[in-house]
Amino acid sequence: MKKGVIVSIILIAIVLCGIFSPARYAHADSTPVILLSGKKDGDEIVVDVTMRNNQGISAMNLSLEYDTDKIELVGYTQGQALATLDLITTNTETDKGYAIYPFKFNWSGEANDSTNGKFLTLRFAALKNATGKAHVTFTYKQGADVNYISDEELKTQNVLIDVLQFDLSEDGKPVNFVNNEALLNEIGEKTEDKTTALAVGLALGGTP
């Protein structure tokens, strides 16, 4: 192999090492993750919402998103996580009750809450004659709706939000709950080994 080609491969490896270095993932390491898990409880669909990797949240605004043609929200309870923050939701004192859409959850406080674990349990009912695939997740405005306090200043951060999917059978019963926990768990992993393997692979791939 010519010397110039070897140098080029080394330079490419160095550049890619910089792209995939842990420093590039420093923000991902501190990104809060919201996971959803579901189960059947009698005639209801119960969705537990848990926080992971939370290093401090002082305010958060989430909009609940789900298939309104197949299921409807019928209630919720708070968990232990984020309990120091005040929670205000969409007004349920209307004809639609909890089924008003979009349903919003707004947390706020004067200090960061860094607790992890379950912070919501949502309860849904399947609509009459609803069948097929359905999902539950949350949406928010990036760069605005999740805040934390640092050096007495209010700053914004983003969160990673899971999507819970399931099927409604012909009798409206939920089955086959699936979420993206495995994918989300990969976020924030250390990448030193991956970077080394990539660099070595490039060098070996260029050998005759």
C-alpha positions in Angstrom: 0.0 0.0 0.0 1.3 3.4 -0.9 2.3 5.7 2.0 -0.2 8.4 0.9 -3.1 6.0 1.1 -2.0 4.8 4.6 -1.9 8.5 5.7 -5.3 9.2 4.3 -6.8 6.2 6.1 -5.3 7.3 9.4 -6.6 10.8 8.9 -10.1 9.5 8.1 -9.9 7.4 11.3 -8.9 10.4 13.4 -11.8 12.5 12.0 -14.3 9.7 12.6 -12.9 9.2 16.1 -13.6 12.9 16.8 -17.2 12.5 15.5 -17.9 9.5 17.6 -15.9 10.5 20.7 -17.5 10.5 24.1 -17.3 14.3 24.2 -19.8 14.5 21.4 -22.1 12.3 23.5 -21.7 14.3 26.7 -25.2 15.9 26.2 -26.8 12.6 25.4 -25.4 11.2 28.6 -27.4 13.8 30.6 -30.5 13.7 28.5 -33.6 12.6 30.5 -35.5 9.6 29.1 -39.2 9.0 29.4 -40.2 5.4 29.1 -43.7 4.0 28.7 -44.9 0.5 29.6 -48.4 -0.9 29.2 -50.7 -3.7 30.6 -54.3 -4.7 30.6 -56.2 -4.2 33.9 -59.8 -5.3 33.6 -61.5 -3.3 30.8 -58.8 -0.6 31.0 -55.4 0.0 29.4 -52.9 1.1 32.0 -49.7 2.9 30.9 -46.9 3.6 33.4 -44.7 6.5 32.6 -41.2 6.5 34.1 -38.3 9.0 34.2 -34.7 7.8 33.7 -31.4 9.7 33.6 -33.0 12.8 35.1 -30.3 15.1 36.5 -32.6 18.1 37.2 -35.9 19.4 35.9 -37.6 22.5 37.2 -40.4 22.7 34.6 -41.8 20.5 31.9 -44.8 20.7 29.5 -45.9 17.5 27.8 -48.9 16.9 25.5 -50.3 13.4 25.5 -50.6 11.9 22.0 -52.7 8.8 21.2 -55.1 7.4 18.7 -58.3 9.2 19.6 -60.3 7.0 17.2 -59.5 3.9 19.1 -58.8 4.8 22.8 -59.5 7.6 25.2 -58.0 8.8 28.4 -60.2 8.2 31.4 -57.8 9.1 34.3 -54.3 9.4 35.7 -52.4 9.2 39.0 -49.1 10.8 40.0 -46.1 8.8 41.0 -43.2 9.5 43.3 -40.8 11.0 40.7 -41.1 14.8 40.1 -43.3 15.0 43.2 -41.6 18.2 44.4 -42.9 20.0 41.3 -46.5 21.3 41.0 -48.6 19.6 38.3 -51.4 21.4 36.4 -53.3 19.5 33.7 -55.9 20.3 31.1 -59.2 21.1 32.8 -61.3 18.0 33.1 -64.4 19.8 34.3 -66.0 19.7 30.9 -68.4 17.3 29.0 -65.4 15.5 27.6 -63.6 15.0 31.0 -60.2 13.4 30.6 -61.0 12.6 27.0 -60.4 16.2 25.9 -57.6 16.3 23.3 -54.8 17.2 23.4 -54.5 16.6 27.1 -51.5 18.5 28.6 -49.4 17.9 31.7 -47.5 21.0 33.0 -44.9 20.7 35.9 -43.3 23.7 37.5 -41.2 24.5 40.6 -38.7 26.9 42.0 -35.9 24.3 42.2 -34.7 21.3 40.2 -36.2 17.9 40.8 -33.7 15.1 40.0 -35.8 12.1 41.0 -36.3 9.1 38.7 -38.9 6.4 38.5 -42.6 6.4 37.9 -44.2 9.9 37.6 -47.5 9.1 35.9 -49.9 6.2 35.5 -52.4 6.8 32.7 -55.6 4.9 32.2 -57.3 4.5 28.9 -60.5 2.8 27.7 -60.9 1.3 24.2 -63.7 2.8 22.1 -66.6 0.7 21.0 -65.7 -1.5 18.0 -62.1 -0.2 17.9 -59.6 -2.7 16.6 -56.0 -2.7 15.1 -52.8 -0.9 16.2 -52.8 2.0 18.6 -50.0 4.0 20.3 -49.4 6.3 23.2 -46.6 8.9 23.6 -45.9 12.5 24.5 -44.9 15.5 22.4 -43.3 18.8 23.4 -41.6 21.8 21.9 -37.9 21.2 21.8 -35.7 24.0 23.2 -38.6 25.4 25.2 -40.8 23.0 27.1 -38.3 21.3 29.4 -36.3 23.5 31.8 -33.8 23.3 34.6 -32.1 25.9 36.8 -28.3 26.3 36.6 -26.4 29.2 38.3 -29.7 30.8 39.1 -30.6 30.9 35.4 -33.5 29.1 33.7 -32.1 26.9 30.9 -33.7 24.5 28.4 -33.0 20.9 27.6 -34.5 18.2 25.5 -35.8 14.7 26.5 -36.1 11.4 24.8 -39.6 10.1 24.8 -40.7 6.5 24.3 -43.6 5.3 22.1 -45.8 2.5 23.4 -47.6 0.5 20.8 -50.2 -2.3 21.1 -52.9 -4.1 19.3 -56.7 -4.0 20.0 -58.3 -7.4 19.4 -61.7 -7.7 17.9 -63.3 -7.6 21.4 -61.3 -4.4 22.2 -58.8 -6.0 24.4 -55.1 -4.7 24.3 -52.4 -7.2 23.4 -48.8 -7.3 22.2 -47.5 -4.2 24.1 -44.2 -3.0 22.5 -42.1 0.0 23.4 -38.6 1.3 22.3 -36.9 0.8 25.7 -34.1 -1.2 24.1 -33.4 1.5 21.6 -33.5 4.3 24.1 -31.2 2.4 26.4 -28.5 2.7 23.8 -28.5 6.5 24.0 -25.7 7.7 26.2 -23.6 4.6 26.1 -19.9 5.0 26.1 -18.4 4.8 22.6 -14.7 4.3 23.2 -14.8 0.7 22.1 -17.0 1.5 19.1 -14.6 4.2 18.1 -11.5 2.0 18.4 -13.2 -0.8 16.4 -14.1 1.7 13.7 -10.6 3.0 13.4 -9.0 -0.5 13.4 -11.6 -1.6 10.8 -10.7 1.2 8.5 -7.0 0.5 8.7 -7.5 -3.3 8.2 -10.0 -2.7 5.4 -7.3 -0.8 3.5 -4.7 -3.4 3.6 -4.0 -5.5 0.5 
